[in-house]
Amino acid sequence: MTETEIPTDSPAELPAESPAESPTVRTDAIEPQAAPRADRPLPPGGPAAVAERVRAALGPVLPEHGRGQAAFDELAALLVAETVHASHPHTAAHLHCSTLPVAVAADTLVAALNPSMDSWDQSAAPTVIEDELVRALAGLCFGQRASHPGGTVTTGGSESNLMALLFARDESIRRGYDVDPAEDGIPGYAAGRLRILCSAVSHFSIARSAALLGLGERAVVPVPVGKDHRMDPQVLERIAARLVDAGDRIVAVVGTAGTTDAGAIDPLEACGRVAHKYGAWFHVDGAYGGALIFSDVLRDALHGIAEADSVTLDLHKFGWQPIPAGVLLCRDRAAFGTLTRRVAYLSALDDERAGYPNLLDRSLRTTRRADAVKIVATCQALGRSGLGALIERCFALTAHVAAALRAHPDFELDREPALTTVLFRYRARHGDPDRVNAALRRRLLTEGAAVIGRTELPAVGNGTGLGGSAVPGSLRLKLTLVNPETSSSDLDRLIGLIAAAGAAEDRASQP
């Protein structure tokens, strides 16, 4: 199997119209039962209509006198009626997952107990639970290369990427300039010389992290991608050599395991070799595709992930967790030392010597929710193979949709899917293709009929900036299939809705 090939003959190949019955696990068998599916994926009318209805029903947010239970009942009904439903099979725009009942139950328990992960005496058991979760996930990512792994549960990929690049920056400055940036900041003679290399279609959080870390967005050097949206390690090597020859220092190389639009996975092993050749930190942003570590069928696509110094995972994508459920893993827990702080009321040194852990070296946040609990509840209920089977099911659904679009005369499949994102467009016969496709998506949103995504494809080989540059005709519609409860007939109906909306908008575009 190639690194990005969809295994259509996997154990999760589509059964006959019984989506909940995975060959390995039934998610509806995990108590409590999931809520019934909403009739519509989102409220109709568009933003202005929804805002008007919500404001009218909401009334004063802070009335002089409370209304008790009735206020909650009305708010709950309003939220259900006027919210996008991630569990609906026609909600397929983003990496926005439905949730597993076991995770919701665990999340509710945490909310009731309200532990805080900023000191042991506010959390106790959740501290150990997070440690054990990190150990288990690090084992899947790094294998025997993680003798002393570290990690933390984060709010998501953006926070995880920021933390990883913070660790990379500080290590690079300490080794290269004999300065501790946590104490002294970035030395003036290093300013403008520190570089982060990543794919031109890497997540925007890489550039934003560079800005927040004082490196500046121009420190991020985008490496051109091919038609498959993957970083070319030979080009990466040439760019790295040129930068070093010019006197720059490479702080980090970021490999992407699942780009947001195309689902592309960079050749991680080769990218890691380049990073380590130049003494750079190798970070893998696996917010989308990193969960393939759970699947025996699919994990080969992540070959080389064990070479990473740090890995981002997002289990509120594949993992079906209530938001937030990001994870940052580091091969060596010493990287977290840059965060270490001691304050008398949370982390006295004599308490630490007595065995009470200092939790202020685990996160950028102080008060922190015990989000590891819901993840562990899910892992224990389903097991690695159960999670893997759900992911494989989503891949099988993706193969079904790709085949249906490929065979449909009204659609053009942009490329074979790499993960579970399908890029395509409606074949406009009268109007401008970009305008027709943009309008049909808004029509479906306004009708409350479907939530599908859109994006603009970058020019391949463009290394001038993250994301490349869009050109006329580059707009594509996007289905992101992360709901294993969806059936093939659900998706066939969705394709029919898109075709009908496209035909209506195409007709409307005629002079």
N, C-alpha and C positions, 0 to 999 in steps of 0.2 A: 504494500500500500504506500502511495506517495504521502508526503507530509500533510497535504491538504485534501486528500481524496475522501469523498463521503462513502462510507461502507454501506451500500444499499442492501447488502446481504447480511447485515449484522443481526444479532439476536433480537433487536428491537424493530425489525422490518414490520411495516404496517400490518396489523391484524385486520380482520374483516370488521370494520366499523365499530370497534369496541376499544376506544382510545384509553380508557382508564385501566384496561386489563393488560398491563405490561407483563411480559413473560416472567419477570422477576419480582415485581412489587406492585401492589395496588395502593395508590396513595389515598383512596377513599376508605381504606380499611384502618387507617390510623386515626383513632379518636382524638378530638371530637370531629363530627362530620363537618365537611366544608359547607359554606353557605350556598344556597341555590344560585344558579347562574342568572345574571341579570338579562332582561329581554334585549336591551341595547348595550353596545359597548361604551357609549358615551352619551351625555345629554344632547338633545338636538338644539339647533338654533345658532350655534357659534358663540364666540366670546361675549358679545354684547348682550345677547338674549340670556345666556346663563348668568351673567353678572346681575342683570335686572331681576331675574327670578330669585337668586340667592339673597340679594339685598332685601327684597320684599319679604321673603320668608324669614330671614334672620332677625330683623328688628334690631333694637338697641343691643349692642354687644355687652355693654356694662350698664344694665338698668339699675335704677335706684334700689329696687327690691327684687330679690331673686324669685324665680318661678318653680324651683325645685325639679322634681322628676319630669314634669311636663316639658321643661326646657330641653332636657337631654333627649327625650323621645322625639321632639320636633327636630332637633339638630341632627340626630341620627338618621331620621327619615330624609332630611334635606341632603345630607352627605351621600346617602345611598342613591338618591335620585339624580344628583347633579355632579357625580364624580365619574371619571373614566374608570372602567372596570377592567383591571389587568387580567382577570380570569376569563373574560369573554373571548371566544376563539377568533373574533374579528378585531380584537385589539392586537395588532401585530406590527407596530411601527418601530418600537424601540426595544432595548434590552431591559424590559420592564416586565417582571415575571409575576405570575400568580404565586400564591403562598401555600405552603403545605400546612394542613391543620395542626400537626404536631409542633411546628415552629411557632404558629400563632398562639397555641396554648402555652408554650414555654415563654414566649414574649410577654404574655399577659401575666404569668406568674412573676416574672422579673419586675414588671411594672408595679405589681402589688407589693412585693418585698422591697423594691427600690434600693438595691445595693449600689454603692458608688465605688468605682474602681480607682479612686485616688489614694486610698490607704487600706491596709489590711483590715483595720478595725471598722471599716464601713462595708466590707465585702466578704472576707473570710473564704468560704467555699468557691465563689466565682473566680478568685485569684488562681486557685488550683485548676479549676475547670479550663480557664483560658490557657494556662501553661500546658495542660495535656492536649488541648486542641492544637496549639502551635507545634508541639512535638510530633503529633500524628501527621499534620499537613506538611511539615518540613521533611518528614521521612518520605512522603510521597514525592515531593519535589526534588530533594537533594540526595536522597538515599544515604549511603554511607559517608558521603562527603559532608554531612551535617553532624559533626560530633558534638558541637555546642550551639545548637540553633537558637535563635531568638525570634520573637514576633509579637504581634499585637493585633487586636481586632480594631478596625478603623471605620470611619464613616463611608468609605468607598475608595475607588481607584484614585481619585484626585488626591486625597489625603495620603494614601499609601505611596503614590509616586513622589509627592512632595517630601515625605520622610526619607524615602530611599535616596533621593538626590541630595538631601541634606547630609545624610551619612557619607555619600560619595564625595561631596564638596569638602567636608571637614577632613576626611581621610586624605584626600588629595593635597590639601593645603598643608596639613601636618607633615606629610612625607616629603612634599616638594619644596616647602619653604620654611620648615621648622617653626611654624607659628600655629598656635591653637586658635582657630577662628571663633570658637565659643567664647573665648576670653578677649581676643584682640580684633576680631573681625577679619575681613579680607584685606591683606596687605596691599598697599597702593601699587607696588610693582607687579602684583599679580592681576590687577584689574585689567579686563579686556583680553586676558591671555587664557582664561579657563574656558574649556569647551565641552559641550555635551553633544554626542553624535547619536542621531536616531533617524528612523525612516521618515521620508517626506510626508507620509500619511499617518504618522504617530498621533496619539491623542493630544488634544490641545493643552492638557494639563502639564505636559512636559515643558512647553514654553512658558506657561504661567508660573510653574514652579521655579524656573530659572529666574524669572522676574522677582518673585517673592524672596528668593535666596540671595538677591543682590548681585547676581551674575548678569542679569539683563537677558531679554529674549534673544538678542543677537548672539549670545553665547551658544545657542542651540544651532547646530549645523545639520540641516536636513540632508539625508543621503537619498539620492534618486531611487525610485522603485521601477520595476518592470511592469509589464502588462498584468502580471499576477499580483501586483501591489506588494510584493515582498522586497525587502532590502537585499541588494546584491553585495555579498561580503567582499568581493574583489574591489568594488567601488569604495566600500567602507574602508578597506585597507589603504587604498590610494589617497583618500581624503585624510585619513589619520596620519599617514606619513607626511603629507604636505603640510599639515598643521604643525606637527612636531618639528619639522625642518624649519618652519618659520618662527619657532620659539614659543609656540603655544603649548599648553598642557591639557591633556584630555582627562577630564574629570570622570566621565562616565560614557559608556555605550549603552543605549536602551534598545533592547529587542522587543518587538511587539508580538504577542501571542494572541492574535485575533484583533485585526483592525475593525473599527466601529462600522465602517461601510461595507467593506469587501470580506471581512473575516479572515484576512490573510495572516499567516503565521510566518514570521521571519525565520531564516535558517539559523536557529539558535546556537547550535554548536559552533558553526563557523564564525558567527558574530562574537561569541564568547572568546574564541581564540584571538581575534583581533583586539578585543578589549584588554585581555590579559597580556598580550604582547607589548602593549603600550602602557602597562601599569594602571589601567583604568578600571573603575568599578563596572561590573556588568549587571545591569538591572533588566529583568524581564517583566514587562507590563502584560500580565495575563488576566486582566480584569474580565475580558470576554472569554478567551479560550483556555485559561489556566485550569478550569475545572475538568478538563479532559483527563487530568491525572486520576480521576475516579474510574475511568473506563479502560478495561483491558483492550477493547477493540480500537479505541481512538487515541490512547495516550502516546503512541509512537509519533504523532504529529508534533509533540512537544520535545522530541529528541534534542538533547543538549541543554535542557532546562537545569539539569544538575550542576552545570558550569556557572550558573548565576550566583552573584553575591546576594541578591535580593529578588523577591518575586512578589508581585501584586496579584491577589485573587479578589474576585467579587462574588460572594455567594448569594447576593440579592439579584443575581442574573441566573446563571446555572447554579442551582442550590436552593432556589425557591423559598428564600428567607424574607421575612418582613424587613424593609429598609430600616436601618443600615446594617450591612453585614460584609464589609470589606475586611481584608486580611493583608497584612504585610509580613512576609517571612524573610529572615536573614540567615545565611548559612552560619554566621558567627554572631552570637548574641553580643559580643563586645562592641559591635557597631552602635548599639543603643546607648553606649556610655556618653555620647555627645549630649544626650537629653538629661543626664543625671542631675538632679537638684535635691537639696535637703532643706526642709523648712521645719522648724521646731514642732509645729502643731500637726504635721503629717508624717514626718520621716526622721525622727531623731536618730542619731548615729548609734547610741547605746541600745535603742530598740532593735535596730538592724543587726547589731552584733549579737543580740539575744535571739535572733531568728525571725524577726518580723520583717517581711520584705518591704523594700522601698519601691513603691509603684510609680514614682514620678520619673523613672527612667524608661517607661514603656510607651509613652504617648506624648503627642504635642498638647493634648488636652489634660486638664486637671480632673474636674468632675467628669466621670465617664461611665456610661451605662454598661451593664454586664451582658453585652450582646453575644458573648461566646456561648451563653447557656442555650439559646435557641438553636445555634449551629450544632452543638454537641447533642442536643435532644434529637435533631434530625439525623445526624450521623449514626447515632445508636439505634434509632428506630428503623432506618432503611439500610444501613451498612454501606460500605463502599460499592458493592455490586449493585445495590438498589439505586443509589445515586447515578451510577454509571448507566444503568438500564434506562433511566429517565432521559439522560442526555442522548443516548443512542436513539431513543424514540423520537426526539426532536430532530435528529439528523435524518431519520427515515421520513418524517413529515416534510423536511426540506427537499429531499430527493423527489417526493411526490409532487410538490409544488413546482419545482424546476421542470419536471417532465411535462406537467400540465401546461405551463406557460410556453414551453418550447413547442408544443403541439398546437397551441391556440393561434389562429390566424390574426387575432387582434393585438398580439403582444410580441415583444422582442426581448428575449432573455439576454441580459448584458454579458453574463459570464457564468460558468459553472460555479455553484456555491463552494466556498472553502470551509465555512462553519455552517451556521444556520441562518445566514442572511442571504436573501435573494434580491438581486438588483435587476430591474426590468423597466420597460416603459410601454405605454399604449402606443400603437401605430396610428398616429393622427393622419387622416387622409385629406383634411381640408385646412386645419389651422396649424399654427406654429407648434411643433411637438413639445417644446418646453412649456409653453403657456397652457396647452391642453392638459398635459400631465399634472402640472401644478394645480390647475382649476379642478380636475376630477378629484384630486385628493381633498381639496377644500369642500367640494360638493358632498363627499361622503362624511366629512366631519360635521358639516352643517346639518345634514340629514340625521346625524346620530347613527349612521349605518355601519361605519367601519373606521378604524384608526390605522392608517398605513403611513409609512415614512416616506421622506424624500431626501435626496442628497444631490450633490453636484460632483461629478467625477473630476479628479485632478488630471492635468496633462501628465502622462507618464514620462519619466526621465527628467522631470522638472525638479531641480534641487534648490530653487530660489527661496522657498519658504515652506513651512509646514502646511500640508494639505494641497500643495501645488496651486494651480490656478484653474478656475472653471472657464469653459469656453461655450459659446452657443451650441446647443444640442447636447450638453453634458448632464442635464437634469435627468435623474432616474428615480423611479419609485422603489420603495424598499419594504420588504416583508422580513421581519425578524422573528423567527419561530422558536420561542423558548417555553411554550406551554405544552407539556406532554399530554394534557387531557384533551387536546384538540383532536378531531377526527378528520380523515381525508375528505369526507363529505362537507364538513364545516369549511374546509379550505376551498373546495370546489365552489361552494356557494359564494365565498369571498371573491374568488376570481370572477364569478358571474357579476357580482355587484360592481367590481372595478371596471369590467368591460362595458356594462350599461352606463356607468357614469362617464366613461371615456367617450362613448358614442354620443351622449347628450352634449357634452362640452365641445366635441368636435363639430357637431351640427351647429351649435350656437356660435362657433367661431367663423362660420361662412359669412361672406359679405351680404 
